[in-house]
Every structure is written in structure tokens, then in C-alpha cells.
Amino acid sequence: MSEELITIEAIPRQTRGKEQARKLRRSGRIPGVLLDKGQSYALEFDPKWLHKAMKSNKQFNLQFNGQTKVVKIQELQLDHVKRVPLHVDLVYA
């Protein structure tokens, strides 16, 4: 009884920082980080697809830089009033 993992496309971010993350959220995207063996990749996501991944088993296929890998949500920061994602940390599953 294996469940099909959804695929989320991530766009690499060139900038980091609090103000850039706020601008990204205002434009309707969610900032995130993919952590990998001492390296981190700054990414941005479509919140609709991220919400679908949260409803499933928190594992999904992440497509970025021409590759598709299975990742899982390590930490998810939510707005405590609106209950919408503010930032997500991902690791390879």
C-alpha cells in the first residue's frame, strides 16, 4: 500500500535574509532551506503544493536544479494567528 509522493518544484533563491524573506512572502511564495551534509540551499516554494505535502506523510519529491529527490519536512514554521507556513526546512529522506 505505497502512496504516490507528490512532486514540488522549487526555485533556488539568490538572496537570503529577513527582508528578502518578507518580500518573498508578500509575493505569495514561501522561503525554505534544503539542508544537505554541511551545505544549505535557499529555495522558494508555491504554498499550495507545500500545503498538500503537509497533509500527506510530510515526504515528497523535490525538483530543483534539474534533479528530483525525495525529501521530508524537518521543521515548519507557521504564523501563529493565520496558521500559514512562514518557512520550511527540508532534509533528504
C-alpha positions, -999 to +999 in steps of 0.1 A: +000+000+000+025+026-012+013+061-015+024+081-045+045+111-035+037+145-049+063+165-068+070+201-058+091+223-079+115+246-060+132+277-074+167+285-060+169+319-042+198+341-048+192+363-017+189+355+019+179+374+049+148+386+068+138+414+045+141+392+014+120+365+030+093+391+038+093+403+002+090+367-010+060+360+013+043+392+002+046+380-034+028+347-025+058+324-022+073+305+008+110+306+016+128+274+026+161+257+030+173+223+019+199+210+044+225+186+030+257+174+047+271+207+058+256+227+029+223+245+026+203+256-004+180+285-002+147+278-021+113+292-026+080+272-030+044+276-041+024+274-008-004+254-024+019+224-031+036+227+002+002+225+019-006+193+000+028+178+012+020+187+048-013+168+046+004+137+034+032+120+053+055+151+050+076+134+024+076+145-012+096+147-044+116+179-047+125+190-081+152+217-085+184+222-104+173+195-129+172+168-103+143+151-084+150+138-049+128+126-021+129+150+009+110+153+041+100+183+062+123+187+092+108+219+106+079+240+096+074+275+110+038+286+110+022+320+116+006+316+150-025+336+141-032+328+104-017+292+106+000+296+072+036+285+066+063+311+070+094+290+064+103+253+059+135+233+065+139+202+044+163+172+045+169+143+022+148+113+032 
